Amino acid sequence: MLLAHALTAARIGRRLGITTCNANKRIENIYRKLGTATAGPKGSAGGES
């Protein structure tokens, strides 16, 4: 749900009480399971440190 709102990994991490690095890894795993490499052209799922 947080990815659907185009939140960055840093914001997702803060909301979930986990590190940005951990959030990035979880996001990578979600996209891997969905069979896609990125969030799309916007690329909003990662980045912010």
HTML snippet that shows the backbone in 3Dmol.js (N, CA, C, O; Angstrom):
<script src="https://3Dmol.org/build/3Dmol-min.js"></script>
<div id="view" style="width:600px;height:400px;position:relative"></div>
<script>
const pdb = `
ATOM      1  N   MET A   1       0.823  -1.186   0.000  1.00  0.00           N
ATOM      2  CA  MET A   1       0.000   0.000   0.000  1.00  0.00           C
ATOM      3  C   MET A   1       0.872   1.256   0.000  1.00  0.00           C
ATOM      4  O   MET A   1       0.555   2.229  -0.685  1.00  0.00           O
ATOM      5  N   LEU A   2       1.956   1.243   0.755  1.00  0.00           N
ATOM      6  CA  LEU A   2       2.831   2.411   0.809  1.00  0.00           C
ATOM      7  C   LEU A   2       3.501   2.664  -0.526  1.00  0.00           C
ATOM      8  O   LEU A   2       3.697   3.816  -0.913  1.00  0.00           O
ATOM      9  N   LEU A   3       3.856   1.601  -1.236  1.00  0.00           N
ATOM     10  CA  LEU A   3       4.436   1.763  -2.570  1.00  0.00           C
ATOM     11  C   LEU A   3       3.413   2.346  -3.537  1.00  0.00           C
ATOM     12  O   LEU A   3       3.766   3.129  -4.419  1.00  0.00           O
ATOM     13  N   ALA A   4       2.172   1.976  -3.378  1.00  0.00           N
ATOM     14  CA  ALA A   4       1.124   2.492  -4.258  1.00  0.00           C
ATOM     15  C   ALA A   4       0.950   3.993  -4.108  1.00  0.00           C
ATOM     16  O   ALA A   4       0.485   4.667  -5.027  1.00  0.00           O
ATOM     17  N   HIS A   5       1.325   4.516  -2.946  1.00  0.00           N
ATOM     18  CA  HIS A   5       1.245   5.956  -2.695  1.00  0.00           C
ATOM     19  C   HIS A   5       2.526   6.671  -3.101  1.00  0.00           C
ATOM     20  O   HIS A   5       2.704   7.853  -2.807  1.00  0.00           O
ATOM     21  N   ALA A   6       3.411   5.957  -3.773  1.00  0.00           N
ATOM     22  CA  ALA A   6       4.672   6.505  -4.304  1.00  0.00           C
ATOM     23  C   ALA A   6       5.567   7.088  -3.209  1.00  0.00           C
ATOM     24  O   ALA A   6       6.232   8.103  -3.419  1.00  0.00           O
ATOM     25  N   LEU A   7       5.580   6.445  -2.041  1.00  0.00           N
ATOM     26  CA  LEU A   7       6.485   6.885  -0.980  1.00  0.00           C
ATOM     27  C   LEU A   7       7.889   6.357  -1.256  1.00  0.00           C
ATOM     28  O   LEU A   7       8.054   5.286  -1.839  1.00  0.00           O
ATOM     29  N   THR A   8       8.882   7.103  -0.841  1.00  0.00           N
ATOM     30  CA  THR A   8      10.265   6.664  -1.004  1.00  0.00           C
ATOM     31  C   THR A   8      10.575   5.580   0.021  1.00  0.00           C
ATOM     32  O   THR A   8       9.834   5.382   0.984  1.00  0.00           O
ATOM     33  N   ALA A   9      11.679   4.888  -0.204  1.00  0.00           N
ATOM     34  CA  ALA A   9      12.110   3.844   0.734  1.00  0.00           C
ATOM     35  C   ALA A   9      12.369   4.444   2.112  1.00  0.00           C
ATOM     36  O   ALA A   9      12.081   3.810   3.127  1.00  0.00           O
ATOM     37  N   ALA A  10      12.909   5.655   2.154  1.00  0.00           N
ATOM     38  CA  ALA A  10      13.178   6.302   3.440  1.00  0.00           C
ATOM     39  C   ALA A  10      11.878   6.559   4.204  1.00  0.00           C
ATOM     40  O   ALA A  10      11.806   6.314   5.408  1.00  0.00           O
ATOM     41  N   ARG A  11      10.869   7.046   3.516  1.00  0.00           N
ATOM     42  CA  ARG A  11       9.581   7.313   4.177  1.00  0.00           C
ATOM     43  C   ARG A  11       8.894   6.020   4.601  1.00  0.00           C
ATOM     44  O   ARG A  11       8.305   5.944   5.679  1.00  0.00           O
ATOM     45  N   ILE A  12       8.974   5.008   3.745  1.00  0.00           N
ATOM     46  CA  ILE A  12       8.397   3.712   4.100  1.00  0.00           C
ATOM     47  C   ILE A  12       9.104   3.163   5.334  1.00  0.00           C
ATOM     48  O   ILE A  12       8.461   2.662   6.257  1.00  0.00           O
ATOM     49  N   GLY A  13      10.432   3.261   5.343  1.00  0.00           N
ATOM     50  CA  GLY A  13      11.200   2.794   6.497  1.00  0.00           C
ATOM     51  C   GLY A  13      10.804   3.495   7.781  1.00  0.00           C
ATOM     52  O   GLY A  13      10.640   2.854   8.819  1.00  0.00           O
ATOM     53  N   ARG A  14      10.651   4.802   7.716  1.00  0.00           N
ATOM     54  CA  ARG A  14      10.242   5.558   8.912  1.00  0.00           C
ATOM     55  C   ARG A  14       8.871   5.121   9.387  1.00  0.00           C
ATOM     56  O   ARG A  14       8.651   4.945  10.586  1.00  0.00           O
ATOM     57  N   ARG A  15       7.945   4.945   8.450  1.00  0.00           N
ATOM     58  CA  ARG A  15       6.589   4.526   8.827  1.00  0.00           C
ATOM     59  C   ARG A  15       6.559   3.146   9.462  1.00  0.00           C
ATOM     60  O   ARG A  15       5.776   2.892  10.377  1.00  0.00           O
ATOM     61  N   LEU A  16       7.431   2.241   8.966  1.00  0.00           N
ATOM     62  CA  LEU A  16       7.450   0.872   9.464  1.00  0.00           C
ATOM     63  C   LEU A  16       8.425   0.662  10.615  1.00  0.00           C
ATOM     64  O   LEU A  16       8.443  -0.403  11.231  1.00  0.00           O
ATOM     65  N   GLY A  17       9.236   1.681  10.906  1.00  0.00           N
ATOM     66  CA  GLY A  17      10.212   1.561  11.983  1.00  0.00           C
ATOM     67  C   GLY A  17      11.403   0.698  11.608  1.00  0.00           C
ATOM     68  O   GLY A  17      11.984   0.027  12.461  1.00  0.00           O
ATOM     69  N   ILE A  18      11.774   0.716  10.308  1.00  0.00           N
ATOM     70  CA  ILE A  18      12.931  -0.045   9.838  1.00  0.00           C
ATOM     71  C   ILE A  18      13.884   0.915   9.124  1.00  0.00           C
ATOM     72  O   ILE A  18      13.514   2.049   8.819  1.00  0.00           O
ATOM     73  N   THR A  19      15.100   0.462   8.861  1.00  0.00           N
ATOM     74  CA  THR A  19      16.075   1.317   8.188  1.00  0.00           C
ATOM     75  C   THR A  19      15.725   1.461   6.712  1.00  0.00           C
ATOM     76  O   THR A  19      14.980   0.656   6.153  1.00  0.00           O
ATOM     77  N   THR A  20      16.276   2.500   6.092  1.00  0.00           N
ATOM     78  CA  THR A  20      16.081   2.707   4.661  1.00  0.00           C
ATOM     79  C   THR A  20      16.640   1.531   3.872  1.00  0.00           C
ATOM     80  O   THR A  20      16.038   1.091   2.893  1.00  0.00           O
ATOM     81  N   CYS A  21      17.782   1.029   4.295  1.00  0.00           N
ATOM     82  CA  CYS A  21      18.406  -0.111   3.623  1.00  0.00           C
ATOM     83  C   CYS A  21      17.486  -1.336   3.681  1.00  0.00           C
ATOM     84  O   CYS A  21      17.317  -2.039   2.685  1.00  0.00           O
ATOM     85  N   ASN A  22      16.902  -1.581   4.840  1.00  0.00           N
ATOM     86  CA  ASN A  22      15.985  -2.707   5.003  1.00  0.00           C
ATOM     87  C   ASN A  22      14.748  -2.500   4.135  1.00  0.00           C
ATOM     88  O   ASN A  22      14.271  -3.442   3.502  1.00  0.00           O
ATOM     89  N   ALA A  23      14.228  -1.281   4.100  1.00  0.00           N
ATOM     90  CA  ALA A  23      13.056  -0.981   3.272  1.00  0.00           C
ATOM     91  C   ALA A  23      13.377  -1.218   1.796  1.00  0.00           C
ATOM     92  O   ALA A  23      12.570  -1.797   1.069  1.00  0.00           O
ATOM     93  N   ASN A  24      14.564  -0.768   1.352  1.00  0.00           N
ATOM     94  CA  ASN A  24      14.973  -0.982  -0.036  1.00  0.00           C
ATOM     95  C   ASN A  24      15.017  -2.460  -0.372  1.00  0.00           C
ATOM     96  O   ASN A  24      14.553  -2.867  -1.437  1.00  0.00           O
ATOM     97  N   LYS A  25      15.564  -3.263   0.516  1.00  0.00           N
ATOM     98  CA  LYS A  25      15.665  -4.701   0.268  1.00  0.00           C
ATOM     99  C   LYS A  25      14.280  -5.333   0.185  1.00  0.00           C
ATOM    100  O   LYS A  25      14.033  -6.190  -0.663  1.00  0.00           O
ATOM    101  N   ARG A  26      13.393  -4.915   1.052  1.00  0.00           N
ATOM    102  CA  ARG A  26      12.030  -5.456   1.024  1.00  0.00           C
ATOM    103  C   ARG A  26      11.313  -5.065  -0.265  1.00  0.00           C
ATOM    104  O   ARG A  26      10.581  -5.867  -0.844  1.00  0.00           O
ATOM    105  N   ILE A  27      11.531  -3.824  -0.709  1.00  0.00           N
ATOM    106  CA  ILE A  27      10.932  -3.347  -1.957  1.00  0.00           C
ATOM    107  C   ILE A  27      11.479  -4.146  -3.134  1.00  0.00           C
ATOM    108  O   ILE A  27      10.725  -4.551  -4.019  1.00  0.00           O
ATOM    109  N   GLU A  28      12.802  -4.375  -3.143  1.00  0.00           N
ATOM    110  CA  GLU A  28      13.408  -5.196  -4.201  1.00  0.00           C
ATOM    111  C   GLU A  28      12.764  -6.565  -4.253  1.00  0.00           C
ATOM    112  O   GLU A  28      12.464  -7.073  -5.333  1.00  0.00           O
ATOM    113  N   ASN A  29      12.550  -7.168  -3.091  1.00  0.00           N
ATOM    114  CA  ASN A  29      11.946  -8.501  -3.032  1.00  0.00           C
ATOM    115  C   ASN A  29      10.511  -8.490  -3.554  1.00  0.00           C
ATOM    116  O   ASN A  29      10.082  -9.429  -4.223  1.00  0.00           O
ATOM    117  N   ILE A  30       9.773  -7.425  -3.246  1.00  0.00           N
ATOM    118  CA  ILE A  30       8.400  -7.315  -3.744  1.00  0.00           C
ATOM    119  C   ILE A  30       8.405  -7.273  -5.263  1.00  0.00           C
ATOM    120  O   ILE A  30       7.653  -8.002  -5.910  1.00  0.00           O
ATOM    121  N   TYR A  31       9.265  -6.407  -5.842  1.00  0.00           N
ATOM    122  CA  TYR A  31       9.321  -6.296  -7.294  1.00  0.00           C
ATOM    123  C   TYR A  31       9.813  -7.592  -7.929  1.00  0.00           C
ATOM    124  O   TYR A  31       9.340  -7.974  -9.000  1.00  0.00           O
ATOM    125  N   ARG A  32      10.758  -8.273  -7.280  1.00  0.00           N
ATOM    126  CA  ARG A  32      11.247  -9.552  -7.808  1.00  0.00           C
ATOM    127  C   ARG A  32      10.103 -10.562  -7.856  1.00  0.00           C
ATOM    128  O   ARG A  32       9.944 -11.273  -8.848  1.00  0.00           O
ATOM    129  N   LYS A  33       9.311 -10.629  -6.792  1.00  0.00           N
ATOM    130  CA  LYS A  33       8.195 -11.573  -6.749  1.00  0.00           C
ATOM    131  C   LYS A  33       7.120 -11.223  -7.770  1.00  0.00           C
ATOM    132  O   LYS A  33       6.421 -12.105  -8.269  1.00  0.00           O
ATOM    133  N   LEU A  34       6.990  -9.944  -8.079  1.00  0.00           N
ATOM    134  CA  LEU A  34       6.024  -9.514  -9.084  1.00  0.00           C
ATOM    135  C   LEU A  34       6.552  -9.695 -10.508  1.00  0.00           C
ATOM    136  O   LEU A  34       5.807  -9.572 -11.480  1.00  0.00           O
ATOM    137  N   GLY A  35       7.846  -9.990 -10.613  1.00  0.00           N
ATOM    138  CA  GLY A  35       8.445 -10.215 -11.915  1.00  0.00           C
ATOM    139  C   GLY A  35       8.819  -8.948 -12.649  1.00  0.00           C
ATOM    140  O   GLY A  35       8.863  -8.940 -13.879  1.00  0.00           O
ATOM    141  N   THR A  36       9.089  -7.876 -11.923  1.00  0.00           N
ATOM    142  CA  THR A  36       9.492  -6.616 -12.528  1.00  0.00           C
ATOM    143  C   THR A  36      10.749  -6.101 -11.842  1.00  0.00           C
ATOM    144  O   THR A  36      11.010  -6.440 -10.688  1.00  0.00           O
ATOM    145  N   ALA A  37      11.519  -5.295 -12.534  1.00  0.00           N
ATOM    146  CA  ALA A  37      12.796  -4.831 -11.990  1.00  0.00           C
ATOM    147  C   ALA A  37      12.688  -3.482 -11.291  1.00  0.00           C
ATOM    148  O   ALA A  37      13.482  -3.193 -10.395  1.00  0.00           O
ATOM    149  N   THR A  38      11.725  -2.650 -11.679  1.00  0.00           N
ATOM    150  CA  THR A  38      11.628  -1.302 -11.115  1.00  0.00           C
ATOM    151  C   THR A  38      10.188  -0.938 -10.822  1.00  0.00           C
ATOM    152  O   THR A  38       9.261  -1.690 -11.123  1.00  0.00           O
ATOM    153  N   ALA A  39      10.020   0.241 -10.224  1.00  0.00           N
ATOM    154  CA  ALA A  39       8.691   0.750  -9.917  1.00  0.00           C
ATOM    155  C   ALA A  39       8.020   1.321 -11.155  1.00  0.00           C
ATOM    156  O   ALA A  39       6.812   1.554 -11.149  1.00  0.00           O
ATOM    157  N   GLY A  40       8.778   1.547 -12.207  1.00  0.00           N
ATOM    158  CA  GLY A  40       8.231   2.129 -13.421  1.00  0.00           C
ATOM    159  C   GLY A  40       9.016   3.359 -13.796  1.00  0.00           C
ATOM    160  O   GLY A  40      10.098   3.591 -13.258  1.00  0.00           O
ATOM    161  N   PRO A  41       8.495   4.147 -14.704  1.00  0.00           N
ATOM    162  CA  PRO A  41       9.236   5.304 -15.198  1.00  0.00           C
ATOM    163  C   PRO A  41       9.550   6.325 -14.127  1.00  0.00           C
ATOM    164  O   PRO A  41      10.582   6.992 -14.198  1.00  0.00           O
ATOM    165  N   LYS A  42       8.686   6.463 -13.135  1.00  0.00           N
ATOM    166  CA  LYS A  42       8.922   7.427 -12.076  1.00  0.00           C
ATOM    167  C   LYS A  42      10.052   6.992 -11.167  1.00  0.00           C
ATOM    168  O   LYS A  42      10.818   7.829 -10.688  1.00  0.00           O
ATOM    169  N   GLY A  43      10.169   5.683 -10.918  1.00  0.00           N
ATOM    170  CA  GLY A  43      11.246   5.159 -10.075  1.00  0.00           C
ATOM    171  C   GLY A  43      11.193   5.648  -8.647  1.00  0.00           C
ATOM    172  O   GLY A  43      12.234   5.861  -8.026  1.00  0.00           O
ATOM    173  N   SER A  44       9.993   5.830  -8.114  1.00  0.00           N
ATOM    174  CA  SER A  44       9.839   6.457  -6.814  1.00  0.00           C
ATOM    175  C   SER A  44      10.047   5.521  -5.627  1.00  0.00           C
ATOM    176  O   SER A  44      10.025   5.978  -4.485  1.00  0.00           O
ATOM    177  N   ALA A  45      10.245   4.249  -5.860  1.00  0.00           N
ATOM    178  CA  ALA A  45      10.335   3.302  -4.761  1.00  0.00           C
ATOM    179  C   ALA A  45      11.660   3.343  -4.036  1.00  0.00           C
ATOM    180  O   ALA A  45      11.723   2.916  -2.883  1.00  0.00           O
ATOM    181  N   GLY A  46      12.686   3.817  -4.627  1.00  0.00           N
ATOM    182  CA  GLY A  46      13.989   3.800  -3.961  1.00  0.00           C
ATOM    183  C   GLY A  46      14.604   5.169  -3.941  1.00  0.00           C
ATOM    184  O   GLY A  46      13.940   6.181  -4.166  1.00  0.00           O
ATOM    185  N   GLY A  47      15.871   5.180  -3.670  1.00  0.00           N
ATOM    186  CA  GLY A  47      16.616   6.412  -3.849  1.00  0.00           C
ATOM    187  C   GLY A  47      16.864   7.222  -2.619  1.00  0.00           C
ATOM    188  O   GLY A  47      18.008   7.300  -2.171  1.00  0.00           O
ATOM    189  N   GLU A  48      15.855   7.834  -2.042  1.00  0.00           N
ATOM    190  CA  GLU A  48      16.081   8.802  -0.978  1.00  0.00           C
ATOM    191  C   GLU A  48      16.820   8.190   0.186  1.00  0.00           C
ATOM    192  O   GLU A  48      16.364   7.201   0.760  1.00  0.00           O
ATOM    193  N   SER A  49      17.956   8.760   0.544  1.00  0.00           N
ATOM    194  CA  SER A  49      18.760   8.221   1.644  1.00  0.00           C
ATOM    195  C   SER A  49      18.683   9.098   2.851  1.00  0.00           C
ATOM    196  O   SER A  49      19.300   8.797   3.873  1.00  0.00           O
TER     197      SER A  49
END
`;
const viewer = $3Dmol.createViewer("view");
viewer.addModel(pdb, "pdb");
viewer.setStyle({}, {cartoon: {color: "spectrum"}});
viewer.zoomTo();
viewer.render();
</script>
